[in-house]
Amino acid sequence: MDADFDTAVLGLSLPPAVEQALAEAAAQRADPVRATAALMRAQSLAPEHPAVLIAFYRHHFYGHRLRLARDVARRVLAAGAQALGLPTAWREVPQQALPGARHEARTRFFLFGLKGYAYLSLRLDDPVEARDALALLRTLDPDDCVGGALLEAVRQRAGSDDAERAPETHASGAAAWARLAPAV
């Protein structure tokens, strides 16, 4: 991706025809067939534009088409990784903190994509995929800038036999990750 990726993540620098198709999809959200047609038109014009990927993700997620949403999340991860100069397969991303997790659009795009992918994996009863995605998220975002620690806590509780655990006090940032058992 080019230097305009950060502005693209924010929905800026859209070609007018893509912007029109996304606006039409939003206006037609009560009619999934028409909304999908408008999104497909946007995708044909700008296949990997972050705004188009985000719109497709939301369309499927809020339409309760979780498998399709997770497929889009995979595309988000590949586009975000490419923008960051990382391997496009998320499992091949180096296990080291990513700078810019708090403020850089391209980094946050990738991290939120990984968090969304993990969440959908949990919802689709794919616990190994969710665990692995959250373990990577923990490594890439040790200060928990995108809130992955809360999802990891949910994942750990879901796998626990101790349903009567006392609620934990709120923690944020690195402290949120530190309160959790390792994701392995």
C-alpha positions in Angstrom: 0.0 0.0 0.0 1.1 3.6 -0.6 1.7 6.4 1.8 -2.1 7.3 1.6 -3.0 4.1 3.5 -3.5 5.9 6.8 -5.9 8.4 5.2 -7.7 5.5 3.4 -8.2 3.7 6.8 -10.0 6.8 7.9 -12.3 6.6 4.8 -10.6 9.5 3.1 -9.1 9.6 -0.5 -12.0 7.5 -1.8 -12.7 7.7 -5.5 -16.1 9.4 -6.0 -17.7 6.2 -7.4 -16.5 4.1 -4.5 -17.8 6.7 -2.0 -21.2 6.7 -3.8 -21.4 2.9 -3.7 -20.5 2.9 0.0 -23.1 5.6 0.7 -25.7 3.5 -1.2 -24.8 0.4 0.8 -25.3 2.3 4.0 -28.6 3.7 2.9 -29.8 0.2 1.8 -28.6 -1.7 5.0 -32.2 -2.8 5.7 -32.1 -4.6 2.3 -29.1 -7.0 2.5 -29.3 -7.9 -1.2 -29.2 -4.2 -2.4 -26.6 -3.4 0.2 -24.4 -6.3 -0.9 -24.7 -5.2 -4.5 -23.6 -1.7 -3.7 -20.7 -3.1 -1.6 -19.7 -5.4 -4.5 -19.6 -2.4 -6.8 -17.4 -0.6 -4.4 -15.2 -3.6 -4.1 -14.9 -3.9 -7.9 -13.6 -0.3 -8.0 -11.3 -0.5 -5.0 -10.8 -4.1 -4.0 -8.5 -3.7 -1.1 -9.3 -0.1 0.0 -9.6 -0.2 3.8 -12.9 1.7 3.8 -14.4 -1.0 1.5 -13.0 -3.8 3.7 -14.4 -2.1 6.8 -17.8 -1.6 5.2 -18.0 -5.3 4.1 -16.9 -6.5 7.5 -19.6 -4.4 9.2 -22.2 -5.5 6.7 -21.6 -9.2 7.4 -21.0 -8.7 11.1 -24.2 -6.8 11.8 -26.1 -9.1 9.5 -25.0 -12.0 11.7 -23.0 -13.6 8.8 -20.0 -14.3 11.0 -18.2 -16.7 8.7 -18.3 -14.1 5.9 -17.2 -11.4 8.4 -14.2 -13.6 9.4 -13.3 -14.0 5.8 -13.2 -10.2 5.4 -11.2 -10.0 8.6 -8.6 -12.2 7.0 -8.5 -9.7 4.1 -8.2 -6.8 6.5 -5.2 -8.6 8.2 -3.5 -9.1 4.8 -4.0 -5.5 3.7 -2.9 -4.2 7.1 0.2 -6.4 7.2 1.1 -5.3 3.7 0.8 -1.7 4.7 3.1 -2.3 7.6 5.6 -4.3 5.6 4.8 -7.5 7.5 4.1 -11.0 6.1 0.5 -11.1 4.8 -0.2 -14.4 6.7 -0.9 -13.3 10.2 0.7 -16.4 11.7 4.0 -15.4 10.1 4.1 -11.9 11.7 7.1 -11.5 13.9 6.4 -11.9 17.6 7.4 -8.3 18.7 5.6 -5.2 19.7 4.4 -3.0 16.9 5.2 0.7 17.3 2.3 3.0 16.7 -0.5 0.9 18.4 -1.8 4.0 20.2 -2.0 6.5 17.3 -0.9 5.2 13.9 -3.9 4.3 11.7 -2.3 1.5 9.7 -1.1 -0.2 12.9 -4.4 0.1 14.6 -6.2 -1.1 11.5 -4.1 -4.3 11.6 -4.5 -4.7 15.4 -8.2 -4.2 15.3 -8.4 -6.6 12.4 -6.6 -9.2 14.5 -8.9 -8.6 17.5 -12.0 -8.9 15.3 -10.6 -12.1 13.8 -10.1 -13.5 17.3 -13.6 -12.5 18.4 -15.2 -14.1 15.4 -13.2 -17.2 15.9 -14.5 -17.4 19.4 -18.1 -16.9 18.2 -17.6 -19.5 15.5 -16.4 -22.0 18.1 -12.8 -22.1 16.8 -11.0 -21.8 20.2 -7.5 -22.7 18.9 -7.7 -20.0 16.2 -9.0 -17.4 18.7 -6.3 -18.4 21.3 -3.5 -18.1 18.7 -4.7 -14.7 17.4 -5.0 -13.3 20.9 -1.6 -14.6 21.8 -0.2 -12.7 18.8 -2.2 -9.6 19.7 -0.8 -9.7 23.2 2.7 -9.7 21.8 2.1 -7.0 19.1 0.1 -4.8 21.5 1.6 -5.3 25.0 0.1 -2.0 26.2 -3.4 -3.2 25.2 -4.1 -0.2 23.1 -6.9 -1.9 21.2 -8.4 -3.7 24.2 -7.5 -7.3 23.4 -7.0 -8.3 27.0 -10.7 -8.1 27.7 -11.4 -10.5 24.9 -8.6 -12.8 26.2 -10.2 -12.7 29.7 -13.5 -13.8 28.1 -11.8 -16.6 26.2 -10.1 -17.8 29.3 -13.3 -17.7 31.3 -15.1 -19.6 28.6 -12.6 -22.4 28.8 -12.6 -22.5 32.6 -14.5 -25.0 34.7 -14.7 -22.4 37.5 -18.0 -20.7 36.6 -18.1 -19.1 40.1 -15.0 -16.9 39.7 -15.2 -13.6 41.3 -15.3 -10.7 38.9 -12.0 -9.1 38.5 -11.4 -5.4 38.9 -10.9 -3.3 35.8 -7.4 -2.9 34.5 -6.2 -1.3 31.4 -3.0 -1.1 29.3 -0.2 -3.5 30.1 -1.7 -4.3 33.5 -4.8 -5.8 31.7 -2.5 -8.4 30.0 -0.5 -8.9 33.1 -3.6 -10.0 35.1 -4.2 -12.8 32.6 -2.7 -16.3 32.4 -0.5 -16.8 29.4 -2.6 -17.3 26.2 -0.9 -20.7 25.5 
